[in-house]
Amino acid sequence: MSELERHVPVLLQPAIRYLNVRKRGTYVDATLGFAGHSSAIARQLGREGRLIAFDRDPEAIGLARRRLEALRQELGPEMPEVILYDLEFSEIAGLIEPESLDGLLADFGASSMHFDQAHRGFSFQAEGPLDMRMNPRQGPTAAQVVNQFGEKDLADLIYEFGEERRSRRIARAIVRARPITTTAQLARIVAAAAPAMKSDRIHPATRTFQALRIYVNAELDEIRALLCAAPGLLKPGGRLVVISFHSLEDRLAKDALREGAQQGMYQVLTRKPVTADAEETDRNPRARSAKLRAAERKGSF
Protein backbone atom coordinates (compact mmCIF):
# COMPACT_ATOMS: atom_id res chain seq x y z
CA MET A 1 0.00 0.00 0.00
CA SER A 2 1.40 3.40 -0.97
CA GLU A 3 1.76 6.38 1.38
CA LEU A 4 -1.16 8.05 -0.41
CA GLU A 5 -3.37 5.00 0.09
CA ARG A 6 -2.43 4.70 3.77
CA HIS A 7 -3.09 8.34 4.55
CA VAL A 8 -6.37 9.04 6.35
CA PRO A 9 -7.01 12.71 7.21
CA VAL A 10 -7.75 13.77 10.77
CA LEU A 11 -11.42 13.98 11.82
CA LEU A 12 -12.54 12.97 8.32
CA GLN A 13 -16.08 11.82 9.17
CA PRO A 14 -16.97 14.80 11.40
CA ALA A 15 -15.54 17.20 8.81
CA ILE A 16 -17.65 15.73 6.01
CA ARG A 17 -20.72 15.59 8.25
CA TYR A 18 -20.45 19.25 9.26
CA LEU A 19 -19.74 20.34 5.67
CA ASN A 20 -23.11 18.80 4.74
CA VAL A 21 -21.92 18.20 1.17
CA ARG A 22 -24.68 18.83 -1.36
CA LYS A 23 -24.88 17.30 -4.83
CA ARG A 24 -23.98 19.88 -7.48
CA GLY A 25 -22.50 22.15 -4.82
CA THR A 26 -19.25 24.16 -4.89
CA TYR A 27 -16.73 23.46 -2.14
CA VAL A 28 -13.25 24.67 -1.25
CA ASP A 29 -10.59 22.60 0.49
CA ALA A 30 -8.19 25.33 1.58
CA THR A 31 -5.53 22.85 2.71
CA LEU A 32 -5.33 20.12 0.07
CA GLY A 33 -2.39 18.10 1.45
CA PHE A 34 -2.71 14.46 0.38
CA ALA A 35 -6.27 15.17 -0.85
CA GLY A 36 -7.84 13.00 1.84
CA HIS A 37 -10.62 15.44 2.70
CA SER A 38 -10.92 16.50 -0.94
CA SER A 39 -11.40 12.90 -2.08
CA ALA A 40 -14.19 12.40 0.43
CA ILE A 41 -15.90 15.62 -0.69
CA ALA A 42 -15.57 14.65 -4.36
CA ARG A 43 -17.22 11.28 -3.75
CA GLN A 44 -20.36 13.03 -2.53
CA LEU A 45 -20.49 15.89 -5.04
CA GLY A 46 -21.35 14.09 -8.25
CA ARG A 47 -20.69 15.10 -11.84
CA GLU A 48 -22.28 18.55 -11.57
CA GLY A 49 -20.36 19.49 -8.45
CA ARG A 50 -17.24 21.61 -8.21
CA LEU A 51 -14.26 21.20 -5.91
CA ILE A 52 -11.62 23.93 -5.62
CA ALA A 53 -8.50 23.18 -3.58
CA PHE A 54 -5.45 25.16 -2.46
CA ASP A 55 -1.97 24.19 -1.27
CA ARG A 56 1.20 26.25 -1.36
CA ASP A 57 3.41 23.16 -1.25
CA PRO A 58 4.29 21.98 -4.79
CA GLU A 59 5.11 18.48 -3.50
CA ALA A 60 1.64 18.22 -1.95
CA ILE A 61 -0.02 19.40 -5.16
CA GLY A 62 1.83 16.71 -7.13
CA LEU A 63 0.84 13.94 -4.74
CA ALA A 64 -2.75 15.16 -4.55
CA ARG A 65 -3.05 15.18 -8.34
CA ARG A 66 -2.10 11.48 -8.36
CA ARG A 67 -4.71 10.65 -5.73
CA LEU A 68 -7.43 12.64 -7.44
CA GLU A 69 -6.60 11.12 -10.83
CA ALA A 70 -6.95 7.64 -9.31
CA LEU A 71 -10.32 8.75 -7.92
CA ARG A 72 -11.32 10.00 -11.38
CA GLN A 73 -10.57 6.57 -12.81
CA GLU A 74 -12.74 5.02 -10.09
CA LEU A 75 -15.69 7.42 -10.32
CA GLY A 76 -15.65 7.92 -14.07
CA PRO A 77 -18.39 10.31 -15.25
CA GLU A 78 -19.52 10.90 -11.65
CA MET A 79 -16.28 12.75 -10.85
CA PRO A 80 -16.95 16.45 -10.16
CA GLU A 81 -14.99 19.27 -11.70
CA VAL A 82 -11.72 19.75 -9.75
CA ILE A 83 -9.61 22.92 -9.81
CA LEU A 84 -6.27 23.01 -7.97
CA TYR A 85 -4.37 26.17 -7.02
CA ASP A 86 -0.69 26.04 -6.06
CA LEU A 87 -1.16 29.06 -3.78
CA GLU A 88 -1.47 30.18 -0.17
CA PHE A 89 -5.06 30.01 1.06
CA SER A 90 -4.89 33.69 2.00
CA GLU A 91 -5.38 34.33 -1.75
CA ILE A 92 -8.81 32.68 -1.81
CA ALA A 93 -10.73 35.95 -1.63
CA GLY A 94 -9.18 37.14 -4.90
CA LEU A 95 -10.07 33.95 -6.78
CA ILE A 96 -13.51 32.91 -5.51
CA GLU A 97 -16.72 34.74 -6.35
CA PRO A 98 -18.54 36.24 -3.35
CA GLU A 99 -21.35 34.08 -1.93
CA SER A 100 -20.53 31.21 -4.30
CA LEU A 101 -19.49 28.45 -1.89
CA ASP A 102 -21.63 25.77 -0.29
CA GLY A 103 -18.77 24.87 2.00
CA LEU A 104 -15.20 25.73 2.95
CA LEU A 105 -12.88 23.35 4.81
CA ALA A 106 -9.47 24.16 6.30
CA ASP A 107 -7.17 21.74 8.15
CA PHE A 108 -4.55 24.06 9.63
CA GLY A 109 -0.89 23.45 10.37
CA ALA A 110 1.71 21.17 8.83
CA SER A 111 0.69 17.85 7.28
CA SER A 112 2.03 14.42 8.16
CA MET A 113 4.05 14.59 4.94
CA HIS A 114 6.02 17.54 6.27
CA PHE A 115 6.94 15.75 9.48
CA ASP A 116 7.68 12.44 7.80
CA GLN A 117 10.13 13.79 5.21
CA ALA A 118 13.43 14.60 6.89
CA HIS A 119 14.64 16.78 4.00
CA ARG A 120 11.84 19.28 4.68
CA GLY A 121 13.31 20.05 8.11
CA PHE A 122 10.08 20.10 10.13
CA SER A 123 10.83 17.31 12.59
CA PHE A 124 13.43 16.95 15.31
CA GLN A 125 13.01 13.18 15.21
CA ALA A 126 15.18 12.82 12.10
CA GLU A 127 18.34 14.56 10.92
CA GLY A 128 17.58 17.11 8.22
CA PRO A 129 18.30 20.66 7.08
CA LEU A 130 16.66 23.44 9.09
CA ASP A 131 14.17 24.52 6.43
CA MET A 132 10.51 24.23 7.55
CA ARG A 133 9.09 26.12 4.55
CA MET A 134 5.79 24.75 3.28
CA ASN A 135 6.52 26.52 0.02
CA PRO A 136 10.25 25.86 -0.59
CA ARG A 137 10.31 28.54 -3.29
CA GLN A 138 9.85 31.52 -1.00
CA GLY A 139 10.50 33.01 2.41
CA PRO A 140 13.28 32.62 4.97
CA THR A 141 14.31 29.19 6.18
CA ALA A 142 14.32 28.22 9.84
CA ALA A 143 18.12 28.16 9.63
CA GLN A 144 18.16 31.82 8.63
CA VAL A 145 15.91 32.72 11.56
CA VAL A 146 17.93 30.68 14.07
CA ASN A 147 21.28 32.03 12.91
CA GLN A 148 20.45 35.65 12.12
CA PHE A 149 17.88 36.82 14.69
CA GLY A 150 19.05 38.68 17.75
CA GLU A 151 18.69 36.91 21.08
CA LYS A 152 15.73 39.02 22.28
CA ASP A 153 13.84 38.71 18.99
CA LEU A 154 14.43 34.96 18.96
CA ALA A 155 13.21 34.64 22.55
CA ASP A 156 10.10 36.68 21.78
CA LEU A 157 9.34 34.54 18.72
CA ILE A 158 9.67 31.28 20.67
CA TYR A 159 7.50 32.63 23.48
CA GLU A 160 4.77 34.07 21.22
CA PHE A 161 4.44 31.29 18.66
CA GLY A 162 5.59 28.35 20.77
CA GLU A 163 4.06 29.43 24.10
CA GLU A 164 7.38 28.35 25.58
CA ARG A 165 7.95 29.76 29.08
CA ARG A 166 11.70 29.07 28.95
CA SER A 167 12.16 30.97 25.71
CA ARG A 168 14.90 33.31 26.95
CA ARG A 169 17.03 30.44 28.19
CA ILE A 170 16.57 28.62 24.90
CA ALA A 171 17.35 31.70 22.79
CA ARG A 172 20.53 32.31 24.78
CA ALA A 173 21.68 28.74 24.18
CA ILE A 174 20.89 28.96 20.47
CA VAL A 175 22.87 32.16 20.01
CA ARG A 176 25.87 30.68 21.83
CA ALA A 177 25.79 27.52 19.70
CA ARG A 178 25.65 29.21 16.29
CA PRO A 179 25.96 28.26 13.48
CA ILE A 180 23.15 25.70 13.63
CA THR A 181 22.32 23.88 10.41
CA THR A 182 20.30 20.73 11.16
CA THR A 183 17.12 19.75 12.99
CA ALA A 184 18.90 17.26 15.25
CA GLN A 185 21.51 19.84 16.23
CA LEU A 186 18.85 22.39 17.18
CA ALA A 187 16.84 19.77 19.11
CA ARG A 188 19.91 18.83 21.18
CA ILE A 189 20.63 22.48 22.00
CA VAL A 190 17.06 23.16 23.09
CA ALA A 191 16.83 19.96 25.16
CA ALA A 192 20.08 20.79 26.95
CA ALA A 193 18.95 24.36 27.71
CA ALA A 194 15.43 23.41 28.82
CA PRO A 195 15.32 19.72 29.70
CA ALA A 196 12.02 17.89 29.97
CA MET A 197 10.31 18.02 33.35
CA LYS A 198 8.46 15.11 34.91
CA SER A 199 5.10 16.59 33.99
CA ASP A 200 6.04 17.07 30.32
CA ARG A 201 4.35 14.83 27.78
CA ILE A 202 6.19 16.24 24.77
CA HIS A 203 9.80 16.52 23.65
CA PRO A 204 11.46 19.68 25.06
CA ALA A 205 12.11 20.98 21.54
CA THR A 206 8.46 20.69 20.41
CA ARG A 207 7.41 24.25 21.21
CA THR A 208 10.55 25.81 19.74
CA PHE A 209 10.09 23.90 16.48
CA GLN A 210 6.43 24.90 16.40
CA ALA A 211 7.34 28.55 16.87
CA LEU A 212 9.89 28.51 14.06
CA ARG A 213 7.49 26.74 11.70
CA ILE A 214 4.67 29.19 12.40
CA TYR A 215 6.95 32.18 11.87
CA VAL A 216 8.63 30.89 8.71
CA ASN A 217 5.27 30.15 7.08
CA ALA A 218 3.35 33.15 8.48
CA GLU A 219 0.72 30.60 9.52
CA LEU A 220 -1.33 32.77 11.85
CA ASP A 221 -1.55 35.60 9.31
CA GLU A 222 -2.73 33.07 6.72
CA ILE A 223 -5.42 31.79 9.09
CA ARG A 224 -6.60 35.30 9.93
CA ALA A 225 -6.92 36.15 6.23
CA LEU A 226 -8.95 33.01 5.52
CA LEU A 227 -11.27 33.45 8.49
CA CYS A 228 -11.83 37.09 7.55
CA ALA A 229 -12.73 36.20 3.95
CA ALA A 230 -14.89 33.15 4.67
CA PRO A 231 -18.26 34.80 5.50
CA GLY A 232 -18.28 36.75 2.26
CA LEU A 233 -17.46 33.69 0.15
CA LEU A 234 -20.13 31.38 1.56
CA LYS A 235 -23.69 31.26 0.26
CA PRO A 236 -26.48 31.61 2.81
CA GLY A 237 -26.61 28.16 4.40
CA GLY A 238 -23.00 27.45 3.40
CA ARG A 239 -20.76 25.79 5.97
CA LEU A 240 -17.31 26.68 7.33
CA VAL A 241 -15.35 23.82 8.95
CA VAL A 242 -11.90 24.37 10.45
CA ILE A 243 -9.53 21.92 12.13
CA SER A 244 -6.74 23.20 14.37
CA PHE A 245 -3.90 21.48 16.20
CA HIS A 246 -2.71 23.90 18.86
CA SER A 247 -4.15 26.65 21.02
CA LEU A 248 -3.03 29.58 18.84
CA GLU A 249 -4.89 28.22 15.82
CA ASP A 250 -7.94 27.16 17.80
CA ARG A 251 -8.19 30.53 19.54
CA LEU A 252 -8.32 32.32 16.18
CA ALA A 253 -11.02 29.95 14.92
CA LYS A 254 -13.06 30.15 18.12
CA ASP A 255 -12.94 33.95 18.20
CA ALA A 256 -13.80 34.30 14.50
CA LEU A 257 -16.86 32.07 14.80
CA ARG A 258 -18.02 33.74 18.01
CA GLU A 259 -17.59 37.24 16.57
CA GLY A 260 -19.31 36.16 13.36
CA ALA A 261 -22.25 34.89 15.38
CA GLN A 262 -22.44 38.13 17.37
CA GLN A 263 -22.52 40.10 14.12
CA GLY A 264 -25.30 37.92 12.69
CA MET A 265 -23.10 36.28 10.03
CA TYR A 266 -22.92 32.76 11.48
CA GLN A 267 -24.83 30.19 13.39
CA VAL A 268 -22.18 28.25 15.29
CA LEU A 269 -22.77 24.50 14.96
CA THR A 270 -20.21 23.27 17.50
CA ARG A 271 -20.82 24.52 21.03
CA LYS A 272 -17.59 22.78 22.00
CA PRO A 273 -14.86 21.68 19.60
CA VAL A 274 -15.20 18.20 18.14
CA THR A 275 -12.25 15.95 18.98
CA ALA A 276 -11.07 12.53 17.83
CA ASP A 277 -12.41 9.42 19.52
CA ALA A 278 -10.21 6.72 21.05
CA GLU A 279 -10.24 4.59 17.91
CA GLU A 280 -8.91 7.44 15.77
CA THR A 281 -6.24 8.51 18.25
CA ASP A 282 -5.03 4.92 18.52
CA ARG A 283 -4.76 4.76 14.75
CA ASN A 284 -3.31 8.25 14.37
CA PRO A 285 -1.67 9.79 17.47
CA ARG A 286 -1.52 13.22 15.77
CA ALA A 287 -5.31 13.34 16.00
CA ARG A 288 -5.14 13.74 19.80
CA SER A 289 -4.60 17.48 19.52
CA ALA A 290 -7.08 18.09 16.69
CA LYS A 291 -10.13 20.30 17.31
CA LEU A 292 -12.90 20.88 14.80
CA ARG A 293 -15.20 23.89 14.80
CA ALA A 294 -18.02 24.60 12.36
CA ALA A 295 -20.50 27.34 11.52
CA GLU A 296 -23.26 28.00 8.97
CA ARG A 297 -23.56 31.27 7.09
CA LYS A 298 -26.81 33.04 7.86
CA GLY A 299 -29.07 34.45 5.18
CA SER A 300 -28.00 38.08 5.40
CA PHE A 301 -25.61 40.30 7.36
Order of alpha helices (4+ residues) and beta strands (2+ residues): alpha-alpha-beta-alpha-beta-alpha-beta-beta-alpha-alpha-alpha-alpha-alpha-alpha-alpha-beta-alpha-beta-alpha-beta
